[in-house]
Amino acid sequence: MSSAEESRQAKVISELRTFIKKVLSDPTVASTCMDIARNLKNEPDADAKIAEAISSQTIVRIPEVLSDADRIFIDIIKDVLEDESALY
């Protein structure tokens, strides 16, 4: 693995650690993120709208240009929504 790849992975891990700390420090973050995603999942450009709403309504800040960690987070939210809909 190249040092550039290792550096990118370290940055993603660091961003995800920061996010997990925020979720654990404020128990409303996870449910608010999921509520936002449920409301916006079928909108055009849903990922950007979800990211923007999460940034404005929680302590999680997602920039306009999504990082790899931001994309992973949005993908995980969508996976959880798919799992939810499969249960019903």
C-alpha positions in Angstrom: 0.0 0.0 0.0 1.4 3.4 -0.9 1.9 6.1 1.6 -0.7 8.3 -0.1 -3.2 5.5 0.2 -2.3 5.0 3.9 -2.6 8.8 4.5 -6.1 8.8 2.8 -7.2 5.9 5.0 -5.9 7.5 8.1 -7.8 10.7 7.3 -11.0 8.7 6.7 -10.6 6.9 10.0 -9.9 10.1 11.8 -13.1 11.7 10.4 -15.2 8.7 11.3 -13.8 8.7 14.8 -14.8 12.3 15.2 -18.3 11.6 14.0 -18.7 8.5 16.3 -17.6 10.7 19.2 -20.3 13.2 18.3 -23.0 10.6 18.0 -22.0 9.1 21.4 -21.9 12.5 23.1 -25.3 13.5 21.9 -27.9 10.7 21.8 -30.3 12.7 19.6 -27.8 12.9 16.7 -28.4 9.4 15.4 -32.2 9.6 15.5 -32.2 13.1 14.0 -29.9 11.9 11.1 -32.2 9.0 10.4 -35.4 11.2 10.5 -33.8 13.6 8.1 -32.8 10.8 5.7 -36.3 9.2 5.9 -37.8 12.6 4.8 -35.3 13.3 2.0 -34.3 9.9 0.7 -36.4 10.1 -2.5 -35.6 13.7 -3.3 -33.4 14.5 -6.3 -29.8 14.9 -5.1 -30.8 13.3 -1.9 -27.3 12.8 -0.5 -26.5 16.5 -0.7 -29.8 17.5 0.8 -29.4 14.9 3.6 -25.9 16.2 4.3 -27.0 19.8 4.3 -29.9 19.1 6.7 -27.8 17.1 9.0 -25.2 19.9 9.2 -27.9 22.5 9.9 -29.8 20.5 12.5 -27.1 18.6 14.4 -23.6 19.0 15.8 -22.3 17.0 12.8 -20.8 19.2 10.1 -20.7 17.9 6.6 -19.1 20.2 4.0 -20.6 20.8 0.6 -18.0 18.7 -1.1 -18.3 15.3 0.6 -15.2 13.6 1.8 -14.8 9.8 1.7 -15.8 9.6 5.3 -18.9 11.7 4.6 -19.9 9.4 1.7 -19.4 6.4 3.9 -21.7 7.9 6.6 -24.4 8.8 4.0 -24.1 5.2 2.5 -24.5 3.7 6.0 -27.6 5.8 6.6 -29.1 4.6 3.3 -28.2 1.0 4.3 -30.1 1.4 7.6 -33.1 2.8 5.8 -33.1 -0.2 3.4 -32.9 -2.6 6.3 -35.8 -0.8 8.0 -37.9 -1.0 4.9 -37.1 -4.7 4.5 -38.5 -5.3 8.0 -41.9 -4.0 7.0 
